[in-house]
């Protein structure tokens, strides 16, 4: 007798990979489905996938060579029916040198404009694009006190900038980001040193993730109460505003005040389009609280006294950053970070409203035909029509 068709399955990653991060699961597609395609999934499969992502934060589907890029926007709508048909970064790739997001020299897939092309190296004719010269951004360009040349030669690296995929102006952040690896670096593992001087081996070019749920769980009761009653106002045109700023060693926020662009120097903007979000967001599936703060772009903290309703505004920028850093740095430990080891063909989905991520790795050799650092990925995160839901306001 023929074997019964197996439905979609979600299997948590091994304990040595998940550690205490609360992140990571592998998706096995239903029998007979080679590449992820919503039209090939049953309603039950879709619900299992949806629950698997929101419960595990980061999921991977292996061996997705041949994936149609137009599938990636449809995945976004599975998790957010209100998703717009544009990338949250805008209809076109950010290329303005006055915006920090242009540093990777990425592009958009012509037949799927919601999908960005990112990575490292030179590529000709990819998806009909005449030439790509993609840049893998390095912490050395963005940190106040980067690693020394000697430390980098010893294999050390750092996260570049911890963030959610969030424009912070006009368009709302997507529920989910998808990444598809077409080519990955063929390089030895690198290392990250944490605050207690503990060093951890990580894959070259790994994407690092921490869970907002874990970040909230490790706070003290007093810190949780503060976070639950605080909204974060982000800076106007935040990615232009921080163009000349430099990050802390852990990449969680900005190290010093004084290099920000003056508000009058920014592209045209208005306060009604600048985002203010709760510090703690509610998971739409399981209801858990997630500490979701994009530390490099914070501008003010608005804290409500739950007894009186009085709102206190913290507007001293150094105090704002110090306060946010004190909260976020507690999750920045080896056991709380999931570093994804990319394999060619991987599709990774992550809960953009429940996870914070960063690029890692020093991939800075000159690009050429024999470049073993070459990296090519597709990325899709759809602007949402739904505001983030505060766990408590």
N, C-alpha and C positions, 0 to 999 in steps of 0.2 A: 504493500500500500504506500502511496506517496505520503511524504511528511506533511503535516499541517503547516500552513504559512505562519511564520513567526511575526508578531507585531513589532512595532518600534519599541526599543528597550533603552533604559537609562541606567548606566552602571557607574557608581562613584569611582573615582580614580583610587589607586592604591594609597594606603595610609601614609606611606613615606613621601608621596607627592602632595597630598592634601594637608598633612600635618594638622595644625590647628586653624587653618585658613578658612574653613567652611566652603571651600571652592573646589570645583573640578569634577566632571563626570564625562563619560564617553557615551555617545549615542550610537546604537546599532540600528541601522535602517531596516524596515520590514523586508521579509524575503522577496527577492526579485527586484528591489529598488537599489540601483547602483549609486545614483546621484540624488541628492536631496531635491525634492520637487513636491510642492504642496499638493499638486493635483494627483500624486500617487499615494498620498497618505489618507487614511480613514480619519473620521472625526475623532475617534478614540486615540489614534496615533498623534494627532495634532495636540490633543489635550495632554497626553503624556509628555510630549516635547515641551509644551508650554510650562507645565508644572516642573519638569526636570530643569529647565533653565532658571526659573525664579527660585527654586529650592537650592540649586547648586551654584548659581552665579556665573559660572563659566562652563561651557560644554564644548566638546570637540567631536566632529564627525570626520573620520579618516578616509583617505583614498578617494577624494572628490575630484580627481583629474577629469577635465572635460566639462566642468560645471559651467552652465550658462550664466553670465553675470546678471542677467535680468531676473534670475531666481532670488538674488540677494534682497532686492527691495520687497519682493513678495513675502520673504521671511519676516521682515520688519513689521509688516501688517498683520502677521499672525499674532504677534505679541502686543500690537497696538493698532486696533482697528481705526483709530483716528489719525494714523500717520499720514503725513502729506506725501506727495509724489516727488519731493525734492530732498536732496541731502541736507542735513541740518546745517552744514557749513555754507549752504547757498546753492543756487542753480549752477554756478561755475566754481572751479577750483580757486582757492585763494592764492593769488600770485603777487599781490602788492608787497614789496619789500618792507613797507612800513608796518606790516602785520607779522607777528612772530610765527604764525601758522604757515607762512609761505616758505619757511626754511627748508622743508623737505623736497621742494621742487617737484611736487606731485602733479598728476593730471587726472582727467576723467575718462572713463571708457566711453568712446563715441556712441556705441549702441546701447549703453546703459548709463545715462548721465548722473544717476544717483550713486554710482560706484566710482570711488577714487582709486588711482594707481599710486602706490607708495613703495618704498624699498631703498635699494642702494645699487648704483651702477648704471652703465649705459646699455640701453636696449633699443634696437631698431625694428620698426614694423609691428610692435606689440599692439594687437587689437586695432591695427590700421593707423597707429600713431607713428609718425615718421621717425622721431627720435625722442627718447627719454634719457635724461641724465639725473637720476634720482639720488637724493642725499639721505644718508642715515644720520640723523642729528645726534650729536654727542654732548654729554654733560659738560665737556670742556669749554663749550661755547656759551653755556647758560648758568654755570654755577659760580658763586662768588669766590670760592677757594677750590678749584678743581684738583683732581689728582695730579701728582707730579709725573713727569715723563718716565721716571724710573718705575713708579707704581703701575703705570699703564703697560710698560714693557714686561712687568711681572704678571700681567694678566688681569689687573683689577679694572673694574668699571663701576658705574653708578646708574641708578635710574635717572632719566633725563628730567621729566616733569610729571608728577602725579596729577591726574586729571580725570574728569568725565568728558565725554564728547558733548560739549555744551557750548553753543554760540554766546550765551549770556546776554544776548541783545536780539530783540525781535522774535527770532525763531526759538521754539522750546526744544530742549534736548530729547532725543529719541529714547524709547524704552530699551532698545537692544541695538548693539553694534555687531556686525558680522565681518569676519576677516577670512580671506582665502589665500593660502600660501601656494604660489606657483613655483617659486624657486627660493631655496634657503641657503644661508652661508655654510660653507664646508670648512669650518674653523674649529680649533680646540675650544673647550669650555673656558669661560672667564670667571672672575671672582668678584663678589661684593663684600665689603667690610661694613659691619654694623656698629652701632654706637658703643657696644661693649667689647669692641675689637674682634668679635667673632667673624670669621670669613666663611662665605658659602660659595661653593662652585655653582655656576649657572650656565645654561647654554648660550653660546654666542648669538646675540641678536634676539634673546628671549623677550617676550612681552610679559611684564610683571603685573600682577593683580593683587589687590587686597579687598576684602569684603567690608562694605559699610556696616553690615550687621556685626561682624567681629570688632570693627573699630568702635562701635557703640558699646558692645558687651564689656570691653576692657576698661571703660571709664569708671570712675568712682560714682557713687550715688549722687553726690553733689554736682559732679560734672554732667551726669546724665540729665539732671533736673535743669541745669543751665542750658544744655543743648536742646532739650525738648521745648524750651520756651524762647528760643532765639531764632531769628531770621537773619540770613546773610544777604546784604546788598552787595552786589558785584559792581566793579568799576564800569563806567561808560566805555564802550569800545575797548573792552579789557585787553584784547590781544595786541592792539596798537599801544595802549596805555603802558604795558609792561615791556615794550620792545627793548629798552635799554637796561632793564632790571636783571639782577642775578639771583639765583636761587640758593637756598640753604643746601648743605651737603646731602641731606636726605631727600631733597627735591620736593618737599611738602609745601613750602611757601617761599616768599622772597626774603632775602637775608637783610637788606638795608633799605631804609627809606631815602628818597632823594633823586632817584633816577627816573621816576615815573614821568610820562609826558604830561604837560599841563593840559587841563581839560579843554582849553581853547585851541590847543594844537591838534586835537583829534579830528577825524572826519566828522561831518555833521551828525549830531546825535540829539536825543531828547530823553529826559528822565522817564517818561512814560513807557519807553521801549527798553529801558535797562532792567535786568531781571533781579528780583529779590525772591529768594527761595527759603523754605524752612531748612534749618540745619540738619534735621532728622526727617527722612522720608519713609513712607510706609510701603512695604512690599505689596504689590497689587494681588499677589496670589496667597501668600501665607500670613500677611499682616505684620511681619516682623519690622522693627525699627532699624534703619540704616543711617549711619552718620555719613552724609554726602556733602562734602565741602571741597570746592576747587580752590585750594589754599593760595595759589599764586595770584589769583584775581580778586581776592576779597577787598572790600572798600569800607564797609561799615557793618556793625553788628547791632541788631535791634532786639532787645530782650524785654519780654512782657512779664510783669509780676502777676502770677496766676491769681493772687488774692484780690488785688486792686485793679488790675488791667492797665496799670501805668507802664508805659514803654520807656526804657532807658536806651539811648543811642550811644554806642561806643564809636567815635569817629576819629580818634587818634590812630593813625594808620599803623604805627609801630606796635601800639597796644593791641590793635585788632589782629595783626599778624602773629604777635606773641601768644595771644589767647588761642587762636586757631592752631598754631603749631603745638602748643602744650597738649591740646586734645588729640591731634592726629599722630604725634610722634609715638604714642603708646602702642599703636598697632604695628609700627615699623620695626618688626623683629623677624628673624628668619622663619620661625614657626608659623607666622601669620601671612606670609607672602607665597603665592603660587606663581612660579616661573614656568611659562609654557615653552616646552621644547618643540619647536616647529618641525614638522615633517612635510615634505612636498605633498600637496593634495589636501592638507588639513583645511577644514572649515571650522572656525571657532566662533561661537556665539557667546556674547556676554551681556549680562543685565546692566546696561549703562546707568540705570537709576539705582543700582544697588551695589555696584562694584566701582572701584577707582583703579586706574591702570597707568602704566608708563612703559615707554620704550626703554631698553637697556642696550649696552654693548658698545664696544669701540670697534667700529668698522670704517676705517679711515684711509685704507690703502688706495692709491690712484686707481681709477676705474679703467678696465681694459678687457680684452677678450678672455684672458686667463685669470680674471678676477675671482678668487675663491671666496670673497666676501659678498658676492652678488646676492641680492635679496629682492624678491618681487612679490607683492601682495596686492589683493583687492580689498577695499574697505568700504562698508556701507553703513551709514547710520542716518535714519530718516527723521526729519523734523516732525514733532508731534503736535497734535491739536489738543492735548490734555496737559494741564499744569501738574507738576509733581505734587503728590498728596503728602502733606505733613503728618507725621505720626501723632503729634499733638501741637497745637498752636496756642 
